[in-house]
Amino acid sequence: MLQSLLLSISVMFSSGEGTKAAYVVDTESSTVEWYAEKVTGKHNGTVEMKSGEFSFTDNKLTGGSFVVDMTTIDNSDLEGEWKDKLVGHLKSDDFFGVETYPNAEFKMTSAKKQGGNKYLVKGDMTIKGVTNPVEFPAEIVVAGDQVIGSATVTIDRSKYNVKYGSGSFFDNLGDKTIYDNFDLKIKLVSKK
């Protein structure tokens, strides 16, 4: 219902500040893939987009946000019992504590056009109730009534109280160390 309400109010309008347009993320067409590494290997998976939006003034990106449903975190490189164990552990308080913190959120604070469809995006990322600034390059393509945004965002989990297996918090982990940085490969498909 919220999705349809947001979609219905996403219209183009003019003001003294230029032509403005708002786009709502199509959660079914959008994807978020995660990639994480540890000393002895790596894992990857997906998490579902819950909501999001972009705003433009005079065809330039001026705002945006998105919410990820952390309860949907999944693994793509394992099967069976090992997959279930990893996904359960990622959802636990050792990692993302999805019962207490079911959503992660990004709110854009600025977007600097870098030429063509490229932007340097800055904003605030909230994971496990902790907010930190992040910045990343993004490609934003406007095609008629659709916007496709894509970016790879590197997150330092230690800044969000995700401590399990982190060499930033624990000594002598050896080959049990899980690297602090993980990547989110994000593709947002939005429509007016």
N, C-alpha and C positions, 0 to 999 in steps of 0.2 A: 504494500500500500504506500509506504514512504517512497519507494522507487517510482511509482506511477505519479505521485504528487510532485516529486522533484522533476520528473520528466515533463509534467504539464506546465510547470512554471519556468522551464528552461526555454526562453524565447529570446529573439533578437530584438534590441531596442536601441534608440538613439538618445543621447543626452548631450549636454554641453561639453562633456569630456571625450566625445568621440563615439564611434559605433561600438557597441558592446554585444557580446554573444556569450551564452552559457551552454555548456555541454554536460550531459550526465553520463557517467560510465555505464556501459552495458556489461554487467557482471558476468553474463554467460559467455561473452566473446573475449573477455579480458583474461590474462593469465599472470600468475606470479609463480616463478620457479625459484627454489633455494638451492644453494650449493655450499657445502661446508666440508672442511678438511680436518684431519687429525694426523698425528705422526705416522700411523700405520695405514692410512687410507683416506677415503672420502665418501660422502653420501650426498644424494640430491633428492629433491622431491618437489611438491607443490603445496600451495595454500590458496584458498579461494578468496577472491575479492568480494567484499560485502557491499561497498558503495564507493562513490567517488564523483568528482566533478572537475571541470576545467572552466576558466573564464578568460575571455579575450577582450582587449580594447584595440580597435583599429587593426585587427588581425595579428596582434601580438599577445602572447601568453602573459596574463597578469595575475592569475590566481589558480589555485587548485588544491585538492585534498583527496585522500582516499583512506578507506578503512579496510583492513584485512581481517577475516574471520579466522583467528588462530585455532579455533576448535577443529578446523578442517585440515590442519597440517598433516601431510602424508609423505610417504617415502616412495621413490620410484626405482631404486636400484637393488632392493632386497625383496624377498618373497617369504610367505609363510610366517613361521614363528619368529624369525629374526626381524622381519619387517614389523610385525605386531609389537615386539619388544622395543624396537627403536622408536616407533611412533608413540607408544605409551610413555616412554621415557621423555621424549620431546614435549609431550603435553603435561608432564608432571612438574612439580615445583622446582625440581633440579634444573629445568630449562625454562619453559615459557609459562608454566602455571595457568593453563587455559581455563580452569574452573574459576579462578579469581580474576584473571585478565583475559577474557575471551577475544578481545580485539587489540590490534596494533593499528596505529594511525599516523599518517603523514599530513602536515599542513604546510603548504608552500608559503614562504615569506617574501621571496623575490625570484624573478626569472630574467636573466640577462641574455639577450639575443647574441649569439656568437657568429651569425652568418648562416644563410640558407635556413634550414629547418632545425638548426642546432641551438640549444640553450644551455646556460649554466643555471641549474635550479638549486635554490637554497630553501631550507625549511626546517621544521621541527618534527622529529620522529619520536613517537611514544610507544614503548614496549614495556610490558609489565609495570605500567604506571609511572615509568621514568621517561622524562623527555630530554632529548639532546638535539643540538643542531646537526644537520647533515647537509652536504652539497654533492651534486653529481651532474655529469653531462647528460642531456636528454635530447632525443629527437622528437619533434612534434610536427606531425603532418596534418594539415587541414585540407580536407577534400569534400567540398560541398557542405552537407549537414553532418559530416563525421570528422572526428579528430582521433588520430592514432598517436599515442605517446609511448615511447619505448626508452628504457634506461636500464643500466646495471648499477645497482646501489650496493656499496660495500658498507656493512654494519659491523661495528666492534661490539660484540655481545657483552663484554665486560662492563661497558658503560650503562648497561640496562639491567644490572643485577642478575645476569645469567652466568653464574660462576662455575658450574660443574665442569671439572676437568680442565680448568683454565690455568695456565702457567702464570697468569697475572695475580692469582690469588693463592695458589698452592705450589709448594716446592716439591721436588723429587718425584714428579709424575712420570718422568721417563717416557716410554712409548704409550702411556695412557693419556698424554696431553692432547686436548682438542684445541685447535687454534681459535683465537678470539674472533677473528674476522670471518664473516660469511657473506656471500653475495646473494642479492635478490635480482633476478632478471624479470623485469616488469614490462608487460605490454597492456596498455589501457586503450580500449576501444570505446569511444564516447560519441553520443549523438545529441543533436539539438532536441 
